[in-house]
Amino acid sequence: MRLIDLNQSAEDCVKCGKCIPVCTIHSIHPDETTSPRGFLDLLGAYKRGDLELDKDAKKIFESCFLCTNCVDVCPSRIPTDTAIEEVRAEIADKYGIAWYKKAFFWLLKHRSLMDLGAKLGYTFKSCAFEEVSEKKSMLPRFSLPIIKSGRLLPSIGKKSFLNSYPEIIAGEGKKSVAIFIGCMANYSYTDVGKSLVFILEKLGVNILIPKKQLCCGAPAYFTGDIETVKYLIKQNIEYFESFIDDVDAVIIPEATCSSMIIHDWKKALSGEEVWQERAKKIVSKCFIATKWLHDETELKVLLAAKGQNIPDTVTYHDPCHARKTQGVWREPRTLLAQNAKLVEMENPNRCCGFGGVTIQTERFELSQAAGEPKAAMIKETGASIVSAECSACRMQLTNAMYQNGVDVTFKNPLEIIAEALK
């Protein structure tokens, strides 16, 4: 995978420093090496042959959260995130991928085995985990190789979203949509999908729930496992082609999944023009859920008729993969404001610190450090609910709030909207 000239990108950087204040890793590890311009310098040195891609370099490049804050403010719009994604693929080729990541990515290729694993996880979770509060998150009873004891993790649902509904739910209207649910909402945060179905039913939309959909590929992509990514993308393309002409849109209640499909599928398929063209038709109909609901339906009118019937104050966090890569941030706020009082946190655009599979497993101390100030911002608002259209942000912020004693509930905007409609 080669989309950009690493050396040219390094030369294009004028070292203005606008990226420094917004860089997630630099804010918690203020070293020039772990800054966007530092990354670019090292990438340029690697490209010229002046830097060996050794384990020290590997550790540096794997410390980036890929939040795209630097790209957002860069006067030259240097795609630092893409450059790091490419070098991570080379790192994976050179050093391989940890066994537990390989196992996870292998499961992502096989929906039936993922379903079985989820059932076993639900059945035996009492042996290794205990539930915490009404939020039904889980605490490990003991320390596992990649899970620190005391870390709050999402629970596994008794039944996945995809296995909870028929494939077709007929509506009274003319619009038809397919739902791409995302892995975390399918197995853990199942109320997200249920809320989306409820909203669509209220709007009279015809619903298709494609049962054979696979992971969008984001976890493997940000880790550098391009082989797995291409497999998942191509399997999804072939499957989606079987129904894409019959729906007006594919709506996705997840920032990371929608960003991966809309923006990163094309990058991952670099050099494969036929597949890129096939993906283009599908991607043209893909939308993050709140944007499609805001732009293409009468949901706002329906909610306005209900009045402000949500008693809780809500603050909104902007997922990196919604606001920065898709430009979606007004839409969820507009919909939520019809029924709830919104209060903005100090910096809703600051990355929550999830950072992907590697940071969540091998560099979790960075994730914790990035989550702490975000938890403080949420607490300062006095809100009782924090919302974001992203299950990765949900997992990260729920744990950050738990670790820092912040008693605020996380809800996807679709869950809040569904409550208002009820």
N, C-alpha and C positions, 0 to 999 in steps of 0.2 A: 504494500500500500504506500504510494508516494504521491501526495497531492500538492506539496509545496517544496520549495527549495529552502532547506534549513539554513544554509549559509546566507542566502539572500534575505531571509527573514531576520537573521541576526544583524545584517548590515542595514536593513531598513529601520531598525530601532535606533532612534536619535537620543536615547537615554534621558528623555524629558522628565521622567519620574512620575507622570500622572497615574501610572498603574500602581505605584507603591502604596498609597493610602487605602486602596480598595482591594488589595490582594489578600485573600483569606489566609493563606499560609504565612505570608510576611507579617500579618497582624499578630500572629501568635508565635512566630519564630523569626524575629526581625534580623535576618541575615541577608545580605545582598545575593547570596547564592540562591536562596529560596525566595526569589522575587521574579516577576515576569521578565524583566530585562536581564536578570542573572541567568534564568533558564535559557533565554535566547542566546546569550553569550556562550554558554556551555554547549548548546545545540550546534552553534556555528563552529565551535572548536572541534566538536565530534565530527561534523561533516568534513572539515578540512584535514582530519587525521591527527589533530593536536591533542585530542582527548580520547582515552580508551573508555569504552562502555563497560567499565568494571562495576563491582558491586556498590562502590561508593556513589558512582554516577546513577546507578539503578535506584538507590535509596533516595537520591535527590529528586529524580524525575517522578518517582512514585509518591512524592509528598505533595504534589499539586492537587488541589481539590477539583480542578477543571470547572470552576464556577463561572468562567468567562467574564468576570468583572474587568479584567485587564483589556480584553478585546472591546468591551463596551465603551471604555474611556480612551482608548488609544487613538491619537490623531491619524495614525497611518493604518488603523484597523488591522494590525498584524495578528494573524490567527494563531496566537501562542498555544491555545488549547489543542488545535489540530496538530501542531508540531509535536506537542508532548504525546498526543495519542499515537502518532506515527512512531515515535521513538520507543514507546511502550510496547508496540508490536514487535520491534526489533529486540527489545529486552526479553520478551516472552520467547522469541525464537532462540535466543542465546542461552538463557538460563532456565527455560521451561516455566511451568506454572505449578504452584503448590498443589499437593494432592487433593486437599479439600476443595480448592477452587475447581480443579478438574472434575471432581465428583459432582459438584453443584452444577457446573456448566453441562455436564453429560445428562444430568436429570432434566435440565431445561429443554433438551432435545426430545424428551419422551414424556408427553403429557400424562399418559396412563401411569407411568412409574412415579411421576410427581404426585398424582392423585393418591397412589398407594402410600407414598412416603408421608403425605399430609395426614392420611387416615391413621397410620401407625403413630405419627407424632401426636395426634390428638388423643389417641387411645392411651399412650404411655407417658404423656406429658407430666402426670402427677409424680412419676418416679424421679424426674430430673428438675421439675420446675414447680413453683408455687404461684398462684394467682395473686395479683396485687390490686386491691381496690376495685371499684365498679368499672374501671377502665379495662379490666381483664387483660392487662399485660402480664408478662411472666418474668420471674426472677430465677436464675439458675440456682439450684440448691448446692451445687459444687462447681468448682472451676474446671472448665473444659479447655482443650488446647487453644481454641480460637475465641472463647467467650469468657470474659472475666466475671468472676462471681460478683453478684450485686448489680450487674448491668440489666436494665429493664429491656425486655424484648417483646415484640408483638406475639400475641397468642395465635394458635392455629385454630381456625374455625372447624366446627363439627362437619360441615359440608361446604365444599367450594362454591363460589358464585356460579361457575359454568355448569355445575351439576345440580343447581337449585332451580333452574328454569327450563321450560321447553325451548327448542331452538327458535320457534317463531311465536311471537306474541302479536296478534292482530290488533290494530288500532282503528279508530274511526276516521282518521284523516288521510291525506294524500301523501304525506311525507313518510319515507322509509329510511331507517338507519340500521347499521350494524354496530355492535359494541365490541371494542377491543378493550379488555378489562385490565390487563397488566397482572403480573404474578402476585404481588403483595395484596392487591385488592381481591384477587381471586381466592387466595388461601387464608389471609389474615384479616384484612379490613373489609370483610364481605358486605358490610352495611353501605359502603360506597356504591357498589354495583346495584344493590337493592334500592337505594335511594334514586339512582339514575333511572332504573326501570320504572319506579313509581312516578317520577317526574314526566317521563316520556308517555306513560299511560295517561296521565292527566292532560297532556297536550294532544292526545289522540294519535301519536306517532306509531307507525308500524315498526316493530322491533325484530331484528334478526340477531340471535346470539350464536355466533359461529363456534361450534364445539371443538373444532380441531385447531384452533389458533394456538400458536406457540409463543414463547417469550419474544419480545421485540429485539432482544440481543444486547441491550444496554449494559448489563453487568459484565458480559464477556468483552464487549467493545472497549470499555474504559479500562479493562485489565490488560488488553493487548491480544486476546485470543481471537484473532481474525478468522481462523478456520471455523470455529463455532459460530461466530457472528454471521458469516456468509451462509452457513447451513440454515440457521434460523430464519434469516431474511428470505432466502430462496424458497424454503418450505412455506412460509407465510404468503409470499407473493403468489405461488402456484395455487394455494388454497383460496386466497382472496379473489383471484381471477375468476373463480367459479361463481361468485355472487356480486362482484363489484358493480356490474351493470344494472343490478336490480335494486340498488340502494342509492339514496341521495348523498349519504355521508357515512363515514366510519368515525364514530365519536369515541374519544379516549379520556377517561376521567383521571388521567395521570400526566403530570408535566414531563417527567423523564421519558416515559414511553412515547408520548406524542412527539417530543423533540427528537427522540431517536429515529422514529419513523419518518418524520417530515424533513429533518435536516441531515441526519447521520447515515441513513440507509444509502444515500447517494455516495457519500464519502467512502463507506465500507465497501461499496461495489466498484470502486475506482478501477478503471481498466477493463471493465466488463460492460460494454456499451449496450448489449442486448438486454442484460438484466436491469441496467439502469433505466432503460426505456420502459421495460415492463413495470418497474417500480413506480415510475413517474405517474402512470395512470392511476394507480392506487393511492399514492401520496396526495394527489390533487383532490382527493375526496376525504382526506383525514384531517380531523380537527380536535383540539383539546375541548373537552365537553362544555365548559362555561362559555367559550367563545361561540360555539355553534348554537347553543341554547339562547344566548344573548342576541346574536345576529339574525338567526333564521327562524325563530319561533316567537310566540306571543307570551313567553314566560314572564317577562318583566311586567306586562299588563296584568297577568293572572296574579302575580305576587303583590302588586300594588293594590289590587282589590281586597287583599287580605289585611292590609294595614300592618303596622309594626306590632306583630304578635309574638315576637321572640323576646322574652324578658331579659335574656342574658346580653351583656356587652361583648362584642366580638372585635378582636384585632386580627389583622390579616398579614401573613408572611408571604413574600413573593418568592416562589421557587426559582432558582437560577434558570431552570429549563422552561419556565413559563415566560417570565418578564424579559429576560435577556435574549433568549434564542427564538422566542415566538412573538414577543411584543404583547403578551397577554397579561394585563394587570388591572385595567379598568373594568373589564367585563365582570369578573367575579365580585368585585366591590359594588358595582352597580346593582347586580342581582341581590346581593346580601343586604344592601342598604334599604331595600323595599320593606323589609320586615324586622331588621335588627339595627341597633345602634352600633355604628362602627367607630372605633377609636384607633388612630394610627400609632404604631410603636415608633421609637426614635429612628430606626433605619430598617424598614421592612425589606429593603433590597439586599441586606447583608446575608451572605451565605450561611445556612444553618450548620454546615460542617459535616454533612453526610460523607461526601467525597468518594463513594464507590466501594467496591468489595475489598480492595487492598487496604484502604485506610480504615475501614470498619473492622478488619481482622488483624492486620500486621502493624498498623500505625494508629490504633484506636486512641492513644493519648493525644494525638493531634485533633481527632474528632471531638474529644471531650473538651479540649481547650477552646475550640472554635464554637462549641455549643453553649459554653458558660455565659458569654456576653449576650448571646441571643436570648437565653432564658431570663437574664436580668431585664432586657428590654421588654419582654412579654409581661413580666411581673410589674414593671413600672406603669404599664397602661391601666392596671386595675381591672382589666377584662377578665371574664370568667371562661371565655372560649378563645382559642387561637385557631385560625383556619388557614389552610393551604391546599391547593389541588395537587398534592404530591404525597404518595405513601412513603417515599424515602425521607422526605422532610418530616413526616409524621413520626416515623420510627426514631429519627435523630432527635427531634425536639421533645418528644415525650420522655425519652431517656434523660436529655439535658435538664428538663424541668424537674424530673424526679431526683436526679443527682444534686440539684441545687435548691431543693425545697420549694419549688414554685407550684402551687396548687391550681393549675389551669388545665382545662380539658381541651384536647385537640379534636377538631372535627373537619372533615372535608366540606367545602362549601355546598356540595350536593346534599350532604346529610342535613345541613341547616335549612336549605331550601325545601327539602322534602318535609321537614318538620313544620315549616311555615305553611305549606300546602295542606297538611293534615289538619 
